[in-house]
Amino acid sequence: MKARKIQPEGKLFGERLRDLRLKRNVTQQSLADLAGMSLTYISNMEHGLKVPSLTTIIRIAVALDCKVMDLVGAFDKTDLRALLPK
């Protein structure tokens, strides 16, 4: 079995996703249902194991009734070069 690797950009996005979801008192299962995704995929994103596409980010923003920038704004305060593979 292959070990899953946490991706730096995934970790940052996942932390933000979890924060927004919890502030709205939404469970992972409810978010999955609202966004048309699996619970496993939501969990993997929150743990930094999956990096979402732009379409997925839009679906999550609609499901959480927030702006896309609410989800990706954390990248504005981060050294983006540090997120890239060397």
Residue pairs with C-beta under 8 A, 6 or more apart in sequence:
4 44
4 49
5 49
6 47
6 48
6 49
7 48
7 49
7 51
8 48
8 82
8 83
9 51
9 75
9 83
10 45
10 48
10 49
10 50
10 51
11 48
12 48
12 74
12 75
12 78
12 83
13 45
13 48
13 51
13 52
13 71
13 72
13 74
13 75
14 45
14 46
14 47
14 48
15 46
15 48
15 74
16 71
16 72
16 73
16 74
17 42
17 45
17 46
17 60
17 71
18 46
20 64
20 66
20 70
20 71
21 27
21 28
21 31
21 46
21 64
24 64
24 65
26 34
26 64
28 39
28 42
28 43
28 46
29 39
31 37
31 42
31 60
31 63
31 64
32 38
32 39
32 41
32 42
34 62
34 63
34 64
35 42
35 56
35 59
35 60
35 62
35 63
36 59
37 56
37 59
41 50
44 50
45 51
45 52
52 60
57 68
57 71
57 72
58 68
60 71
61 67
61 68
61 70
61 71
64 70
64 71
